[in-house]
Amino acid sequence: MIRKTIIITGMLSFFFVQACNTRHDVAVAPVEVKPIHIIIDVNIKVDRALDNFFGDIDKAK
Amino acid sequence: MGQEVKWKGEDAMRDKITKIVVLMLLVFTCGYSFAQDANELKTRMKERIPVIQALKSKGIIGENNLGYLQFVSSVKEQEGLVNSENTDRKAVYTAIANQQGASVDLVGKRRANQIAQNAGAGEWLQDNAGKWYQKK
């Protein structure tokens, strides 16, 4: 009787521990944001410089 | 003795001031020279507008995807003027590229986008893939 109780308790404990055990695998991909920002920044600066120079020429067309 | 030290100090100070003034004059002269060049370029470009617009209307020239004029027909009318315009454009793109730390090609491509947006219907344009089309 005691033996059965010990086995059942052991099994219940095992299942209980397994049920409580959770595992989360979160894969984080490397995010390269900086170069994109630099490209956009350069494009904006170049566009602004082009507008400054060609602005009145374009208006004259 | 003390007076001698004072005079030497004054000489050093005078040298520094002279160097600063010369440097400022140099920077001012270069800036003025560039501004003058830019004004001359603008004037020349404005003078060419009527001829360039006429050539575009006739379908003789178009705007390529690098920001330059290009012949799209076998008729090479006003070739000298077209070459001069492209030379001046390259000078502007180079100046902007140096100023903004970008490549001349990038500046030209950005200008090509602006030109395409402002182009009138029927003008020949080259897309990013290199294909020529008439703007609708």
N, CA and C atoms of all chains as a GROMACS GRO file, in nm:
protein
  591
    1MET      N    1   0.082  -0.121   0.000
    1MET     CA    2   0.000   0.000   0.000
    1MET      C    3   0.085   0.126   0.000
    2ILE      N    4   0.184   0.126   0.091
    2ILE     CA    5   0.276   0.239   0.102
    2ILE      C    6   0.359   0.252  -0.027
    3ARG      N    7   0.394   0.136  -0.080
    3ARG     CA    8   0.474   0.133  -0.203
    3ARG      C    9   0.397   0.195  -0.321
    4LYS      N   10   0.266   0.155  -0.328
    4LYS     CA   11   0.181   0.209  -0.435
    4LYS      C   12   0.166   0.360  -0.421
    5THR      N   13   0.146   0.404  -0.295
    5THR     CA   14   0.129   0.548  -0.269
    5THR      C   15   0.255   0.624  -0.312
    6ILE      N   16   0.371   0.567  -0.278
    6ILE     CA   17   0.497   0.633  -0.314
    6ILE      C   18   0.512   0.642  -0.466
    7ILE      N   19   0.476   0.532  -0.535
    7ILE     CA   20   0.488   0.531  -0.683
    7ILE      C   21   0.394   0.633  -0.745
    8ILE      N   22   0.266   0.631  -0.696
    8ILE     CA   23   0.167   0.725  -0.751
    8ILE      C   24   0.208   0.868  -0.722
    9THR      N   25   0.254   0.895  -0.601
    9THR     CA   26   0.298   1.031  -0.565
    9THR      C   27   0.416   1.074  -0.652
   10GLY      N   28   0.505   0.980  -0.673
   10GLY     CA   29   0.623   1.009  -0.758
   10GLY      C   30   0.581   1.043  -0.900
   11MET      N   31   0.488   0.960  -0.954
   11MET     CA   32   0.442   0.984  -1.090
   11MET      C   33   0.369   1.119  -1.101
   12LEU      N   34   0.282   1.144  -1.002
   12LEU     CA   35   0.208   1.272  -1.002
   12LEU      C   36   0.305   1.390  -0.994
   13SER      N   37   0.406   1.375  -0.910
   13SER     CA   38   0.506   1.482  -0.896
   13SER      C   39   0.577   1.506  -1.028
   14PHE      N   40   0.611   1.394  -1.096
   14PHE     CA   41   0.682   1.404  -1.224
   14PHE      C   42   0.597   1.480  -1.327
   15PHE      N   43   0.466   1.435  -1.338
   15PHE     CA   44   0.376   1.501  -1.433
   15PHE      C   45   0.353   1.648  -1.399
   16PHE      N   46   0.342   1.675  -1.268
   16PHE     CA   47   0.318   1.812  -1.222
   16PHE      C   48   0.436   1.902  -1.260
   17VAL      N   49   0.557   1.852  -1.236
   17VAL     CA   50   0.678   1.929  -1.268
   17VAL      C   51   0.687   1.952  -1.420
   18GLN      N   52   0.653   1.845  -1.498
   18GLN     CA   53   0.657   1.858  -1.644
   18GLN      C   54   0.554   1.960  -1.695
   19ALA      N   55   0.434   1.958  -1.626
   19ALA     CA   56   0.328   2.050  -1.668
   19ALA      C   57   0.365   2.195  -1.639
   20CYS      N   58   0.437   2.215  -1.530
   20CYS     CA   59   0.474   2.352  -1.492
   20CYS      C   60   0.594   2.405  -1.570
   21ASN      N   61   0.670   2.311  -1.624
   21ASN     CA   62   0.792   2.353  -1.694
   21ASN      C   63   0.757   2.409  -1.833
   22THR      N   64   0.783   2.533  -1.855
   22THR     CA   65   0.758   2.593  -1.987
   22THR      C   66   0.890   2.642  -2.046
   23ARG      N   67   0.895   2.639  -2.176
   23ARG     CA   68   1.018   2.682  -2.243
   23ARG      C   69   0.982   2.775  -2.359
   24HIS      N   70   1.046   2.887  -2.364
   24HIS     CA   71   1.018   2.984  -2.471
   24HIS      C   72   1.145   3.012  -2.548
   25ASP      N   73   1.143   2.976  -2.673
   25ASP     CA   74   1.258   3.008  -2.758
   25ASP      C   75   1.226   3.131  -2.842
   26VAL      N   76   1.290   3.239  -2.813
   26VAL     CA   77   1.265   3.362  -2.890
   26VAL      C   78   1.390   3.394  -2.971
   27ALA      N   79   1.374   3.382  -3.100
   27ALA     CA   80   1.488   3.411  -3.187
   27ALA      C   81   1.484   3.559  -3.226
   28VAL      N   82   1.590   3.629  -3.197
   28VAL     CA   83   1.596   3.771  -3.230
   28VAL      C   84   1.689   3.790  -3.349
   29ALA      N   85   1.630   3.833  -3.457
   29ALA     CA   86   1.710   3.857  -3.578
   29ALA      C   87   1.788   3.987  -3.562
   30PRO      N   88   1.911   3.991  -3.608
   30PRO     CA   89   1.989   4.115  -3.598
   30PRO      C   90   1.927   4.226  -3.684
   31VAL      N   91   1.903   4.339  -3.625
   31VAL     CA   92   1.839   4.450  -3.696
   31VAL      C   93   1.943   4.557  -3.728
   32GLU      N   94   1.964   4.579  -3.856
   32GLU     CA   95   2.062   4.680  -3.899
   32GLU      C   96   1.987   4.805  -3.939
   33VAL      N   97   1.971   4.897  -3.850
   33VAL     CA   98   1.892   5.017  -3.878
   33VAL      C   99   1.983   5.133  -3.919
   34LYS      N  100   2.099   5.139  -3.859
   34LYS     CA  101   2.186   5.255  -3.877
   34LYS      C  102   2.220   5.286  -4.024
   35PRO      N  103   2.266   5.187  -4.104
   35PRO     CA  104   2.302   5.220  -4.243
   35PRO      C  105   2.185   5.277  -4.323
   36ILE      N  106   2.061   5.225  -4.299
   36ILE     CA  107   1.943   5.275  -4.371
   36ILE      C  108   1.923   5.422  -4.338
   37HIS      N  109   1.938   5.453  -4.209
   37HIS     CA  110   1.921   5.592  -4.166
   37HIS      C  111   2.023   5.682  -4.234
   38ILE      N  112   2.146   5.632  -4.245
   38ILE     CA  113   2.253   5.712  -4.306
   38ILE      C  114   2.222   5.738  -4.453
   39ILE      N  115   2.175   5.632  -4.524
   39ILE     CA  116   2.142   5.647  -4.667
   39ILE      C  117   2.031   5.750  -4.685
   40ILE      N  118   1.924   5.738  -4.602
   40ILE     CA  119   1.812   5.831  -4.612
   40ILE      C  120   1.860   5.973  -4.584
   41ASP      N  121   1.944   5.986  -4.481
   41ASP     CA  122   1.996   6.116  -4.442
   41ASP      C  123   2.074   6.180  -4.558
   42VAL      N  124   2.160   6.101  -4.622
   42VAL     CA  125   2.241   6.152  -4.734
   42VAL      C  126   2.150   6.193  -4.849
   43ASN      N  127   2.049   6.107  -4.879
   43ASN     CA  128   1.955   6.138  -4.989
   43ASN      C  129   1.882   6.269  -4.962
   44ILE      N  130   1.838   6.287  -4.837
   44ILE     CA  131   1.766   6.411  -4.802
   44ILE      C  132   1.857   6.532  -4.819
   45LYS      N  133   1.980   6.519  -4.770
   45LYS     CA  134   2.075   6.631  -4.781
   45LYS      C  135   2.105   6.664  -4.927
   46VAL      N  136   2.124   6.559  -5.008
   46VAL     CA  137   2.154   6.579  -5.151
   46VAL      C  138   2.034   6.645  -5.220
   47ASP      N  139   1.913   6.594  -5.190
   47ASP     CA  140   1.791   6.652  -5.250
   47ASP      C  141   1.779   6.800  -5.216
   48ARG      N  142   1.809   6.832  -5.089
   48ARG     CA  143   1.798   6.972  -5.045
   48ARG      C  144   1.901   7.060  -5.119
   49ALA      N  145   2.022   7.007  -5.133
   49ALA     CA  146   2.128   7.083  -5.204
   49ALA      C  147   2.090   7.102  -5.351
   50LEU      N  148   2.031   6.997  -5.411
   50LEU     CA  149   1.987   7.007  -5.552
   50LEU      C  150   1.875   7.110  -5.565
   51ASP      N  151   1.782   7.108  -5.469
   51ASP     CA  152   1.672   7.206  -5.471
   51ASP      C  153   1.727   7.348  -5.460
   52ASN      N  154   1.826   7.365  -5.373
   52ASN     CA  155   1.885   7.498  -5.356
   52ASN      C  156   1.946   7.549  -5.486
   53PHE      N  157   2.012   7.460  -5.558
   53PHE     CA  158   2.078   7.505  -5.681
   53PHE      C  159   1.980   7.515  -5.797
   54PHE      N  160   1.902   7.407  -5.818
   54PHE     CA  161   1.819   7.401  -5.940
   54PHE      C  162   1.678   7.461  -5.922
   55GLY      N  163   1.645   7.498  -5.797
   55GLY     CA  164   1.510   7.548  -5.770
   55GLY      C  165   1.463   7.654  -5.867
   56ASP      N  166   1.541   7.761  -5.879
   56ASP     CA  167   1.498   7.872  -5.967
   56ASP      C  168   1.511   7.836  -6.116
   57ILE      N  169   1.605   7.745  -6.148
   57ILE     CA  170   1.620   7.700  -6.289
   57ILE      C  171   1.495   7.622  -6.329
   58ASP      N  172   1.450   7.532  -6.238
   58ASP     CA  173   1.330   7.452  -6.267
   58ASP      C  174   1.206   7.540  -6.280
   59LYS      N  175   1.202   7.646  -6.198
   59LYS     CA  176   1.086   7.737  -6.207
   59LYS      C  177   1.085   7.812  -6.339
   60ALA      N  178   1.204   7.837  -6.393
   60ALA     CA  179   1.216   7.914  -6.518
   60ALA      C  180   1.171   7.833  -6.640
   61LYS      N  181   1.156   7.702  -6.625
   61LYS     CA  182   1.118   7.617  -6.739
   61LYS      C  183   0.970   7.634  -6.773
   62MET      N  184   6.487   9.401  -1.984
   62MET     CA  185   6.472   9.254  -2.002
   62MET      C  186   6.324   9.214  -2.010
   63GLY      N  187   6.249   9.267  -1.907
   63GLY     CA  188   6.104   9.242  -1.902
   63GLY      C  189   6.035   9.298  -2.024
   64GLN      N  190   6.082   9.416  -2.066
   64GLN     CA  191   6.024   9.481  -2.184
   64GLN      C  192   6.048   9.397  -2.310
   65GLU      N  193   6.171   9.338  -2.317
   65GLU     CA  194   6.207   9.253  -2.433
   65GLU      C  195   6.111   9.134  -2.445
   66VAL      N  196   6.086   9.070  -2.330
   66VAL     CA  197   5.995   8.955  -2.328
   66VAL      C  198   5.858   8.997  -2.376
   67LYS      N  199   5.813   9.115  -2.329
   67LYS     CA  200   5.682   9.166  -2.366
   67LYS      C  201   5.673   9.187  -2.518
   68TRP      N  202   5.782   9.246  -2.574
   68TRP     CA  203   5.783   9.273  -2.717
   68TRP      C  204   5.780   9.144  -2.799
   69LYS      N  205   5.858   9.042  -2.752
   69LYS     CA  206   5.858   8.914  -2.822
   69LYS      C  207   5.719   8.853  -2.822
   70GLY      N  208   5.652   8.864  -2.708
   70GLY     CA  209   5.515   8.814  -2.696
   70GLY      C  210   5.422   8.885  -2.792
   71GLU      N  211   5.444   9.015  -2.804
   71GLU     CA  212   5.359   9.093  -2.896
   71GLU      C  213   5.381   9.051  -3.041
   72ASP      N  214   5.508   9.023  -3.073
   72ASP     CA  215   5.540   8.977  -3.210
   72ASP      C  216   5.470   8.846  -3.241
   73ALA      N  217   5.476   8.754  -3.144
   73ALA     CA  218   5.411   8.623  -3.163
   73ALA      C  219   5.261   8.641  -3.184
   74MET      N  220   5.202   8.729  -3.102
   74MET     CA  221   5.058   8.757  -3.112
   74MET      C  222   5.025   8.816  -3.248
   75ARG      N  223   5.112   8.910  -3.293
   75ARG     CA  224   5.090   8.975  -3.423
   75ARG      C  225   5.095   8.872  -3.536
   76ASP      N  226   5.192   8.778  -3.525
   76ASP     CA  227   5.205   8.671  -3.625
   76ASP      C  228   5.077   8.588  -3.631
   77LYS      N  229   5.026   8.555  -3.511
   77LYS     CA  230   4.904   8.473  -3.505
   77LYS      C  231   4.787   8.545  -3.569
   78ILE      N  232   4.774   8.674  -3.534
   78ILE     CA  233   4.663   8.753  -3.590
   78ILE      C  234   4.674   8.761  -3.742
   79THR      N  235   4.798   8.783  -3.791
   79THR     CA  236   4.821   8.791  -3.936
   79THR      C  237   4.780   8.660  -4.003
   80LYS      N  238   4.821   8.546  -3.941
   80LYS     CA  239   4.786   8.415  -3.998
   80LYS      C  240   4.634   8.396  -4.002
   81ILE      N  241   4.567   8.434  -3.892
   81ILE     CA  242   4.421   8.418  -3.886
   81ILE      C  243   4.353   8.504  -3.994
   82VAL      N  244   4.401   8.628  -4.008
   82VAL     CA  245   4.342   8.720  -4.109
   82VAL      C  246   4.362   8.663  -4.250
   83VAL      N  247   4.485   8.613  -4.278
   83VAL     CA  248   4.515   8.556  -4.410
   83VAL      C  249   4.425   8.435  -4.436
   84LEU      N  250   4.408   8.350  -4.332
   84LEU     CA  251   4.324   8.231  -4.345
   84LEU      C  252   4.179   8.269  -4.373
   85MET      N  253   4.130   8.369  -4.298
   85MET     CA  254   3.992   8.414  -4.318
   85MET      C  255   3.971   8.470  -4.459
   86LEU      N  256   4.071   8.546  -4.506
   86LEU     CA  257   4.063   8.603  -4.642
   86LEU      C  258   4.060   8.492  -4.746
   87LEU      N  259   4.144   8.388  -4.722
   87LEU     CA  260   4.151   8.274  -4.813
   87LEU      C  261   4.016   8.202  -4.820
   88VAL      N  262   3.958   8.175  -4.702
   88VAL     CA  263   3.827   8.106  -4.695
   88VAL      C  264   3.720   8.191  -4.763
   89PHE      N  265   3.722   8.321  -4.735
   89PHE     CA  266   3.624   8.412  -4.794
   89PHE      C  267   3.637   8.415  -4.945
   90THR      N  268   3.765   8.423  -4.992
   90THR     CA  269   3.791   8.428  -5.137
   90THR      C  270   3.742   8.301  -5.206
   91CYS      N  271   3.773   8.183  -5.145
   91CYS     CA  272   3.729   8.056  -5.203
   91CYS      C  273   3.577   8.048  -5.208
   92GLY      N  274   3.513   8.086  -5.098
   92GLY     CA  275   3.366   8.084  -5.090
   92GLY      C  276   3.306   8.176  -5.193
   93TYR      N  277   3.363   8.296  -5.206
   93TYR     CA  278   3.313   8.394  -5.302
   93TYR      C  279   3.330   8.341  -5.444
   94SER      N  280   3.449   8.279  -5.468
   94SER     CA  281   3.478   8.225  -5.601
   94SER      C  282   3.379   8.115  -5.638
   95PHE      N  283   3.347   8.026  -5.540
   95PHE     CA  284   3.251   7.918  -5.567
   95PHE      C  285   3.112   7.974  -5.595
   96ALA      N  286   3.073   8.074  -5.514
   96ALA     CA  287   2.941   8.135  -5.532
   96ALA      C  288   2.932   8.200  -5.670
   97GLN      N  289   3.043   8.264  -5.710
   97GLN     CA  290   3.046   8.328  -5.842
   97GLN      C  291   3.034   8.223  -5.953
   98ASP      N  292   3.110   8.111  -5.936
   98ASP     CA  293   3.102   8.001  -6.033
   98ASP      C  294   2.960   7.948  -6.042
   99ALA      N  295   2.897   7.931  -5.925
   99ALA     CA  296   2.760   7.878  -5.920
   99ALA      C  297   2.666   7.972  -5.994
  100ASN      N  298   2.684   8.103  -5.973
  100ASN     CA  299   2.598   8.200  -6.042
  100ASN      C  300   2.617   8.196  -6.193
  101GLU      N  301   2.744   8.181  -6.234
  101GLU     CA  302   2.773   8.173  -6.378
  101GLU      C  303   2.710   8.046  -6.439
  102LEU      N  304   2.722   7.935  -6.364
  102LEU     CA  305   2.661   7.809  -6.410
  102LEU      C  306   2.510   7.824  -6.426
  103LYS      N  307   2.449   7.884  -6.324
  103LYS     CA  308   2.302   7.904  -6.328
  103LYS      C  309   2.262   7.989  -6.447
  104THR      N  310   2.337   8.097  -6.469
  104THR     CA  311   2.305   8.187  -6.581
  104THR      C  312   2.312   8.111  -6.713
  105ARG      N  313   2.421   8.034  -6.731
  105ARG     CA  314   2.437   7.958  -6.856
  105ARG      C  315   2.324   7.857  -6.873
  106MET      N  316   2.290   7.789  -6.764
  106MET     CA  317   2.184   7.687  -6.771
  106MET      C  318   2.048   7.750  -6.805
  107LYS      N  319   2.022   7.867  -6.746
  107LYS     CA  320   1.895   7.934  -6.775
  107LYS      C  321   1.888   7.976  -6.922
  108GLU      N  322   2.002   8.022  -6.975
  108GLU     CA  323   2.006   8.065  -7.116
  108GLU      C  324   1.979   7.948  -7.211
  109ARG      N  325   2.017   7.828  -7.169
  109ARG     CA  326   1.999   7.709  -7.257
  109ARG      C  327   1.857   7.652  -7.252
  110ILE      N  328   1.780   7.692  -7.152
  110ILE     CA  329   1.647   7.631  -7.132
  110ILE      C  330   1.560   7.628  -7.259
  111PRO      N  331   1.544   7.743  -7.330
  111PRO     CA  332   1.454   7.740  -7.447
  111PRO      C  333   1.496   7.637  -7.552
  112VAL      N  334   1.628   7.630  -7.580
  112VAL     CA  335   1.676   7.534  -7.682
  112VAL      C  336   1.655   7.391  -7.634
  113ILE      N  337   1.687   7.366  -7.508
  113ILE     CA  338   1.672   7.231  -7.454
  113ILE      C  339   1.525   7.188  -7.456
  114GLN      N  340   1.438   7.279  -7.419
  114GLN     CA  341   1.294   7.247  -7.419
  114GLN      C  342   1.245   7.216  -7.560
  115ALA      N  343   1.297   7.294  -7.658
  115ALA     CA  344   1.258   7.271  -7.799
  115ALA      C  345   1.305   7.133  -7.845
  116LEU      N  346   1.430   7.098  -7.809
  116LEU     CA  347   1.483   6.966  -7.849
  116LEU      C  348   1.403   6.853  -7.783
  117LYS      N  349   1.361   6.876  -7.660
  117LYS     CA  350   1.280   6.774  -7.589
  117LYS      C  351   1.144   6.759  -7.657
  118SER      N  352   1.086   6.874  -7.694
  118SER     CA  353   0.953   6.871  -7.758
  118SER      C  354   0.959   6.796  -7.892
  119LYS      N  355   1.072   6.812  -7.961
  119LYS     CA  356   1.088   6.743  -8.090
  119LYS      C  357   1.121   6.594  -8.073
  120GLY      N  358   1.148   6.553  -7.951
  120GLY     CA  359   1.182   6.412  -7.925
  120GLY      C  360   1.324   6.378  -7.964
  121ILE      N  361   1.410   6.481  -7.968
  121ILE     CA  362   1.550   6.458  -8.007
  121ILE      C  363   1.634   6.417  -7.886
  122ILE      N  364   1.609   6.483  -7.774
  122ILE     CA  365   1.683   6.448  -7.653
  122ILE      C  366   1.588   6.408  -7.540
  123GLY      N  367   1.645   6.337  -7.443
  123GLY     CA  368   1.569   6.298  -7.324
  123GLY      C  369   1.660   6.310  -7.204
  124GLU      N  370   1.603   6.280  -7.089
  124GLU     CA  371   1.679   6.287  -6.964
  124GLU      C  372   1.711   6.144  -6.920
  125ASN      N  373   1.840   6.111  -6.908
  125ASN     CA  374   1.874   5.975  -6.866
  125ASN      C  375   1.866   5.958  -6.714
  126ASN      N  376   1.888   5.835  -6.666
  126ASN     CA  377   1.868   5.808  -6.522
  126ASN      C  378   1.988   5.849  -6.436
  127LEU      N  379   2.085   5.918  -6.497
  127LEU     CA  380   2.199   5.969  -6.419
  127LEU      C  381   2.200   6.121  -6.410
  128GLY      N  382   2.089   6.180  -6.458
  128GLY     CA  383   2.075   6.326  -6.446
  128GLY      C  384   2.138   6.405  -6.559
  129TYR      N  385   2.158   6.340  -6.675
  129TYR     CA  386   2.218   6.409  -6.790
  129TYR      C  387   2.125   6.402  -6.912
  130LEU      N  388   2.149   6.495  -7.004
  130LEU     CA  389   2.074   6.492  -7.131
  130LEU      C  390   2.135   6.385  -7.220
  131GLN      N  391   2.050   6.321  -7.299
  131GLN     CA  392   2.100   6.218  -7.391
  131GLN      C  393   2.016   6.220  -7.518
  132PHE      N  394   2.083   6.199  -7.631
  132PHE     CA  395   2.009   6.193  -7.758
  132PHE      C  396   1.929   6.064  -7.764
  133VAL      N  397   1.802   6.076  -7.799
  133VAL     CA  398   1.718   5.956  -7.811
  133VAL      C  399   1.680   5.929  -7.957
  134SER      N  400   1.723   6.021  -8.045
  134SER     CA  401   1.699   5.997  -8.188
  134SER      C  402   1.833   6.004  -8.260
  135SER      N  403   1.832   5.967  -8.385
  135SER     CA  404   1.957   5.968  -8.463
  135SER      C  405   1.997   6.111  -8.501
  136VAL      N  406   1.903   6.204  -8.489
  136VAL     CA  407   1.932   6.345  -8.522
  136VAL      C  408   2.009   6.408  -8.405
  137LYS      N  409   2.131   6.454  -8.434
  137LYS     CA  410   2.214   6.512  -8.326
  137LYS      C  411   2.215   6.664  -8.340
  138GLU      N  412   2.100   6.723  -8.322
  138GLU     CA  413   2.087   6.867  -8.334
  138GLU      C  414   2.142   6.934  -8.207
  139GLN      N  415   2.212   7.046  -8.224
  139GLN     CA  416   2.266   7.125  -8.111
  139GLN      C  417   2.352   7.038  -8.018
  140GLU      N  418   2.437   6.956  -8.078
  140GLU     CA  419   2.518   6.863  -7.997
  140GLU      C  420   2.613   6.938  -7.901
  141GLY      N  421   2.668   7.049  -7.950
  141GLY     CA  422   2.760   7.129  -7.867
  141GLY      C  423   2.692   7.180  -7.742
  142LEU      N  424   2.569   7.232  -7.762
  142LEU     CA  425   2.493   7.286  -7.649
  142LEU      C  426   2.458   7.175  -7.548
  143VAL      N  427   2.420   7.061  -7.601
  143VAL     CA  428   2.386   6.948  -7.514
  143VAL      C  429   2.508   6.904  -7.432
  144ASN      N  430   2.625   6.898  -7.499
  144ASN     CA  431   2.749   6.861  -7.429
  144ASN      C  432   2.786   6.964  -7.322
  145SER      N  433   2.769   7.093  -7.356
  145SER     CA  434   2.800   7.199  -7.258
  145SER      C  435   2.709   7.189  -7.137
  146GLU      N  436   2.581   7.163  -7.161
  146GLU     CA  437   2.486   7.150  -7.051
  146GLU      C  438   2.528   7.033  -6.960
  147ASN      N  439   2.565   6.921  -7.022
  147ASN     CA  440   2.605   6.804  -6.944
  147ASN      C  441   2.734   6.831  -6.866
  148THR      N  442   2.826   6.906  -6.924
  148THR     CA  443   2.950   6.941  -6.854
  148THR      C  444   2.920   7.026  -6.731
  149ASP      N  445   2.831   7.125  -6.749
  149ASP     CA  446   2.793   7.212  -6.636
  149ASP      C  447   2.719   7.133  -6.528
  150ARG      N  448   2.631   7.042  -6.572
  150ARG     CA  449   2.558   6.960  -6.474
  150ARG      C  450   2.657   6.877  -6.392
  151LYS      N  451   2.756   6.821  -6.461
  151LYS     CA  452   2.854   6.738  -6.391
  151LYS      C  453   2.930   6.821  -6.287
  152ALA      N  454   2.961   6.946  -6.322
  152ALA     CA  455   3.031   7.035  -6.228
  152ALA      C  456   2.946   7.058  -6.103
  153VAL      N  457   2.816   7.078  -6.123
  153VAL     CA  458   2.725   7.100  -6.009
  153VAL      C  459   2.716   6.973  -5.925
  154TYR      N  460   2.696   6.859  -5.992
  154TYR     CA  461   2.684   6.732  -5.918
  154TYR      C  462   2.811   6.703  -5.837
  155THR      N  463   2.926   6.733  -5.897
  155THR     CA  464   3.054   6.709  -5.829
  155THR      C  465   3.066   6.799  -5.706
  156ALA      N  466   3.029   6.926  -5.721
  156ALA     CA  467   3.037   7.020  -5.608
  156ALA      C  468   2.945   6.976  -5.494
  157ILE      N  469   2.823   6.934  -5.529
  157ILE     CA  470   2.727   6.888  -5.426
  157ILE      C  471   2.777   6.758  -5.362
  158ALA      N  472   2.832   6.669  -5.444
  158ALA     CA  473   2.884   6.542  -5.392
  158ALA      C  474   2.996   6.568  -5.291
  159ASN      N  475   3.085   6.659  -5.323
  159ASN     CA  476   3.195   6.692  -5.232
  159ASN      C  477   3.144   6.758  -5.105
  160GLN      N  478   3.045   6.843  -5.122
  160GLN     CA  479   2.987   6.917  -5.009
  160GLN      C  480   2.914   6.823  -4.913
  161GLN      N  481   2.842   6.724  -4.969
  161GLN     CA  482   2.756   6.637  -4.886
  161GLN      C  483   2.819   6.501  -4.855
  162GLY      N  484   2.939   6.477  -4.906
  162GLY     CA  485   3.006   6.349  -4.881
  162GLY      C  486   2.936   6.232  -4.950
  163ALA      N  487   2.882   6.259  -5.069
  163ALA     CA  488   2.815   6.154  -5.147
  163ALA      C  489   2.890   6.134  -5.278
  164SER      N  490   2.852   6.031  -5.354
  164SER     CA  491   2.917   6.010  -5.484
  164SER      C  492   2.848   6.094  -5.591
  165VAL      N  493   2.922   6.124  -5.697
  165VAL     CA  494   2.867   6.205  -5.807
  165VAL      C  495   2.749   6.131  -5.871
  166ASP      N  496   2.761   5.998  -5.883
  166ASP     CA  497   2.654   5.917  -5.942
  166ASP      C  498   2.525   5.928  -5.861
  167LEU      N  499   2.540   5.923  -5.728
  167LEU     CA  500   2.420   5.932  -5.642
  167LEU      C  501   2.351   6.066  -5.662
  168VAL      N  502   2.430   6.174  -5.664
  168VAL     CA  503   2.373   6.308  -5.682
  168VAL      C  504   2.300   6.314  -5.816
  169GLY      N  505   2.363   6.259  -5.921
  169GLY     CA  506   2.301   6.258  -6.054
  169GLY      C  507   2.170   6.180  -6.055
  170LYS      N  508   2.170   6.065  -5.987
  170LYS     CA  509   2.047   5.983  -5.982
  170LYS      C  510   1.936   6.055  -5.907
  171ARG      N  511   1.972   6.124  -5.798
  171ARG     CA  512   1.870   6.200  -5.723
  171ARG      C  513   1.814   6.312  -5.811
  172ARG      N  514   1.902   6.375  -5.888
  172ARG     CA  515   1.857   6.482  -5.978
  172ARG      C  516   1.767   6.425  -6.088
  173ALA      N  517   1.802   6.306  -6.137
  173ALA     CA  518   1.721   6.241  -6.240
  173ALA      C  519   1.578   6.219  -6.189
  174ASN      N  520   1.566   6.180  -6.060
  174ASN     CA  521   1.432   6.162  -6.001
  174ASN      C  522   1.355   6.293  -6.000
  175GLN      N  523   1.423   6.402  -5.962
  175GLN     CA  524   1.357   6.533  -5.958
  175GLN      C  525   1.313   6.575  -6.099
  176ILE      N  526   1.402   6.553  -6.196
  176ILE     CA  527   1.371   6.591  -6.336
  176ILE      C  528   1.249   6.513  -6.384
  177ALA      N  529   1.247   6.382  -6.353
  177ALA     CA  530   1.135   6.296  -6.396
  177ALA      C  531   1.002   6.345  -6.337
  178GLN      N  532   1.008   6.390  -6.211
  178GLN     CA  533   0.885   6.439  -6.147
  178GLN      C  534   0.835   6.568  -6.213
  179ASN      N  535   0.931   6.654  -6.251
  179ASN     CA  536   0.894   6.785  -6.307
  179ASN      C  537   0.872   6.782  -6.458
  180ALA      N  538   0.905   6.669  -6.522
  180ALA     CA  539   0.898   6.662  -6.669
  180ALA      C  540   0.755   6.679  -6.720
  181GLY      N  541   0.747   6.736  -6.839
  181GLY     CA  542   0.617   6.755  -6.902
  181GLY      C  543   0.576   6.631  -6.981
  182ALA      N  544   0.448   6.624  -7.017
  182ALA     CA  545   0.398   6.510  -7.094
  182ALA      C  546   0.469   6.501  -7.228
  183GLY      N  547   0.504   6.381  -7.269
  183GLY     CA  548   0.566   6.359  -7.399
  183GLY      C  549   0.718   6.361  -7.394
  184GLU      N  550   0.777   6.405  -7.283
  184GLU     CA  551   0.924   6.409  -7.273
  184GLU      C  552   0.980   6.269  -7.253
  185TRP      N  553   1.097   6.248  -7.314
  185TRP     CA  554   1.162   6.117  -7.303
  185TRP      C  555   1.243   6.108  -7.174
  186LEU      N  556   1.219   6.000  -7.100
  186LEU     CA  557   1.289   5.977  -6.973
  186LEU      C  558   1.341   5.834  -6.970
  187GLN      N  559   1.446   5.813  -6.893
  187GLN     CA  560   1.500   5.677  -6.878
  187GLN      C  561   1.472   5.630  -6.735
  188ASP      N  562   1.413   5.512  -6.722
  188ASP     CA  563   1.383   5.462  -6.587
  188ASP      C  564   1.508   5.400  -6.524
  189ASN      N  565   1.495   5.356  -6.398
  189ASN     CA  566   1.611   5.302  -6.326
  189ASN      C  567   1.670   5.178  -6.392
  190ALA      N  568   1.586   5.105  -6.467
  190ALA     CA  569   1.634   4.983  -6.534
  190ALA      C  570   1.703   5.016  -6.667
  191GLY      N  571   1.699   5.144  -6.707
  191GLY     CA  572   1.765   5.185  -6.832
  191GLY      C  573   1.671   5.191  -6.951
  192LYS      N  574   1.542   5.166  -6.927
  192LYS     CA  575   1.445   5.166  -7.037
  192LYS      C  576   1.392   5.308  -7.061
  193TRP      N  577   1.387   5.346  -7.189
  193TRP     CA  578   1.335   5.479  -7.224
  193TRP      C  579   1.184   5.475  -7.241
  194TYR      N  580   1.119   5.581  -7.193
  194TYR     CA  581   0.973   5.591  -7.208
  194TYR      C  582   0.934   5.738  -7.219
  195GLN      N  583   0.815   5.760  -7.275
  195GLN     CA  584   0.764   5.897  -7.286
  195GLN      C  585   0.667   5.922  -7.171
  196LYS      N  586   0.688   6.031  -7.101
  196LYS     CA  587   0.601   6.061  -6.987
  196LYS      C  588   0.459   6.092  -7.035
  197LYS      N  589   0.361   6.035  -6.964
  197LYS     CA  590   0.221   6.056  -7.004
  197LYS      C  591   0.159   6.171  -6.925
   0.00000   0.00000   0.00000
